[in-house]
Amino acid sequence: MNAAESLERAVEAVLFAAEQALSVDDLRAHVGQEADVRGALAALEARYAGRGIELVRRGDRWHFQTAADLAHLLRRDREDSRKLSRAGIETLAIIAYHEPVTRAEIEAIRGVQISKGTIDVLMEAGWVRPAGRREVPGRPLTYATTAGFLTHFGLASRRDLPGIDDLRAAGLLDPVDLTLDLAESETVIEGE
């Protein structure tokens, strides 16, 4: 392989791996200041002409893109990602750790009422589902997590959820919660 072919391969690799379009100077920073980057770009542009991927110039920057006539093959419905509110995160955690659980049980654990919209958001995300009715007066609806919840969070089963010691070690527990836990354990020891 001669030097011109090696340079083309290097420019091709840099452009392929780049997250954004690159200028000639950007490419020279990778392949060497003395390199004939413009010649390599011209050769690559000719080589990729008419293929499924083409090398294109936008202003003074170069990048690979899908051929315009094939773009329709790559269109997908894009999901809007939503950030969960603190109430949503807390509700999801309670359902995951205590399922099946009713709205009243969630509120008792959280200490505040939850809006109907909170559970609706979790159901729309595909992470929570109705799990039947509790056999008590009023027959309240219970909620449980879904297979989509396990998939999204990379869990094989609910047993893979982190325990309290894991959460403490990761620093994910609120310092106020840790202080309250410590105070409660000291109260129990003094009262014994």
C-alpha positions as CSV (number, residue, x, y, z in Angstrom):
1,M,0.0,0.0,0.0
2,N,1.5,3.4,-1.0
3,A,1.5,6.5,1.1
4,A,-1.5,8.1,-0.7
5,E,-3.7,5.0,0.0
6,S,-2.6,5.0,3.7
7,L,-3.5,8.6,4.0
8,E,-6.9,8.0,2.4
9,R,-7.5,5.2,4.9
10,A,-6.5,7.4,7.8
11,V,-8.7,10.3,6.7
12,E,-11.6,7.9,6.1
13,A,-11.2,6.4,9.6
14,V,-11.0,9.8,11.3
15,L,-14.1,11.1,9.5
16,F,-16.0,7.9,10.1
17,A,-15.4,8.1,13.9
18,A,-15.9,11.8,14.2
19,E,-19.0,13.0,16.1
20,Q,-19.2,16.1,13.9
21,A,-18.0,17.4,10.6
22,L,-14.3,18.2,10.4
23,S,-12.3,20.8,8.7
24,V,-9.1,20.2,6.7
25,D,-7.1,21.6,9.7
26,D,-9.0,19.2,12.1
27,L,-8.1,16.3,9.9
28,R,-4.4,17.4,9.7
29,A,-4.3,17.4,13.5
30,H,-5.0,13.7,13.3
31,V,-3.0,12.6,10.2
32,G,-0.1,15.0,10.2
33,Q,0.3,18.7,9.2
34,E,2.2,17.9,6.0
35,A,-0.4,15.5,4.7
36,D,-2.2,16.1,1.4
37,V,-5.6,16.0,3.1
38,R,-7.4,17.8,0.3
39,G,-6.2,15.2,-2.2
40,A,-7.3,12.4,0.1
41,L,-10.7,14.0,0.5
42,A,-11.1,14.3,-3.3
43,A,-10.2,10.6,-3.7
44,L,-12.6,9.6,-1.0
45,E,-15.4,11.8,-2.4
46,A,-15.0,10.1,-5.8
47,R,-14.8,6.6,-4.3
48,Y,-18.0,7.1,-2.3
49,A,-20.0,8.8,-5.1
50,G,-23.2,6.9,-5.9
51,R,-22.9,4.6,-2.9
52,G,-25.2,4.3,0.1
53,I,-22.9,6.5,2.1
54,E,-21.3,9.6,0.6
55,L,-18.6,12.1,1.7
56,V,-20.0,15.6,1.7
57,R,-18.7,19.1,2.2
58,R,-20.7,21.6,4.2
59,G,-19.0,24.9,4.2
60,D,-15.4,24.2,5.1
61,R,-16.2,20.9,6.9
62,W,-16.4,17.3,5.7
63,H,-18.5,14.4,7.0
64,F,-20.0,11.1,5.9
65,Q,-23.8,10.9,5.5
66,T,-26.4,8.6,4.2
67,A,-27.1,9.2,0.5
68,A,-30.1,11.5,0.2
69,D,-32.1,9.1,-1.9
70,L,-31.9,6.4,0.9
71,A,-32.6,8.6,3.9
72,H,-36.2,7.4,4.0
73,L,-35.0,3.9,4.9
74,L,-33.5,5.3,8.1
75,R,-36.4,7.4,9.4
76,R,-37.7,6.2,12.7
77,D,-40.3,7.5,15.1
78,R,-38.4,9.4,17.7
79,E,-39.4,9.0,21.3
80,D,-39.6,12.1,23.4
81,S,-37.6,11.5,26.6
82,R,-39.1,13.0,29.7
83,K,-37.4,13.6,32.9
84,L,-39.3,12.1,35.8
85,S,-40.2,14.4,38.7
86,R,-39.1,13.6,42.2
87,A,-42.6,12.4,42.9
88,G,-42.4,10.1,39.9
89,I,-39.1,8.7,40.9
90,E,-40.2,8.1,44.5
91,T,-43.5,6.5,43.3
92,L,-41.6,4.2,40.9
93,A,-39.2,3.1,43.6
94,I,-42.1,2.4,46.0
95,I,-43.9,0.3,43.4
96,A,-40.7,-1.6,42.5
97,Y,-39.8,-2.4,46.1
98,H,-43.3,-3.1,47.4
99,E,-45.4,-4.4,44.5
100,P,-48.2,-5.0,44.2
101,V,-49.1,-1.8,46.0
102,T,-52.1,0.5,46.2
103,R,-52.2,4.3,45.8
104,A,-53.0,4.6,49.6
105,E,-50.0,2.4,50.4
106,I,-47.8,4.6,48.2
107,E,-49.1,7.7,49.9
108,A,-48.5,6.2,53.3
109,I,-44.9,5.4,52.5
110,R,-44.2,8.8,50.8
111,G,-46.1,10.7,53.5
112,V,-47.9,12.9,50.9
113,Q,-50.7,12.4,48.4
114,I,-49.7,11.6,44.8
115,S,-51.5,13.0,41.9
116,K,-53.2,10.7,39.4
117,G,-50.9,12.1,36.7
118,T,-47.8,10.6,38.5
119,I,-48.9,7.0,38.0
120,D,-50.3,7.8,34.5
121,V,-46.8,9.1,33.5
122,L,-45.2,5.8,34.7
123,M,-47.8,3.8,32.9
124,E,-47.3,5.8,29.7
125,A,-43.6,5.1,30.0
126,G,-44.4,1.4,30.1
127,W,-42.8,0.9,33.5
128,V,-45.9,0.4,35.7
129,R,-49.2,-1.5,35.1
130,P,-52.4,-2.2,37.0
131,A,-52.0,-5.5,38.9
132,G,-55.5,-6.3,40.0
133,R,-57.5,-5.3,43.0
134,R,-56.8,-5.9,46.6
135,E,-59.4,-8.0,48.4
136,V,-60.3,-5.4,51.1
137,P,-63.3,-3.0,51.4
138,G,-63.3,-0.6,48.4
139,R,-61.2,-3.1,46.4
140,P,-58.4,-0.6,45.6
141,L,-56.4,-1.1,42.4
142,T,-52.8,-2.3,42.9
143,Y,-49.8,-1.4,40.7
144,A,-46.7,-3.4,39.8
145,T,-43.7,-2.9,37.5
146,T,-43.5,-4.3,34.0
147,A,-41.0,-6.2,31.9
148,G,-40.3,-2.8,30.2
149,F,-39.2,-1.5,33.6
150,L,-36.7,-4.3,34.0
151,T,-35.4,-3.9,30.5
152,H,-35.0,-0.1,30.7
153,F,-33.1,-0.3,34.0
154,G,-31.0,-3.4,32.9
155,L,-32.5,-5.8,35.5
156,A,-33.0,-9.5,35.1
157,S,-35.6,-9.5,37.9
158,R,-36.8,-7.4,40.8
159,R,-34.3,-9.3,43.0
160,D,-31.6,-7.3,41.2
161,L,-32.8,-4.0,42.7
162,P,-30.1,-2.6,45.0
163,G,-30.6,-3.1,48.7
164,I,-30.3,-0.3,51.4
165,D,-26.6,-1.1,52.0
166,D,-25.9,-0.9,48.2
167,L,-27.7,2.5,48.1
168,R,-25.7,3.8,51.1
169,A,-22.4,2.6,49.6
170,A,-23.2,4.4,46.3
171,G,-24.1,7.6,48.2
172,L,-27.6,7.7,46.8
173,L,-29.4,8.0,50.1
174,D,-30.4,11.5,51.2
175,P,-28.2,12.6,54.2
176,V,-31.4,13.6,56.0
177,D,-32.6,10.0,55.7
178,L,-29.3,8.6,57.0
179,T,-29.5,11.0,60.0
180,L,-33.1,10.0,60.7
181,D,-32.2,6.3,60.5
182,L,-29.3,6.9,62.9
183,A,-31.5,8.8,65.3
184,E,-34.2,6.1,65.2
185,S,-31.6,3.3,65.9
186,E,-30.2,5.3,68.9
187,T,-33.7,5.9,70.3
188,V,-34.4,2.1,70.2
189,I,-31.1,1.3,71.9
190,E,-31.7,3.9,74.7
191,G,-35.3,2.7,75.2
192,E,-34.4,-1.0,75.6
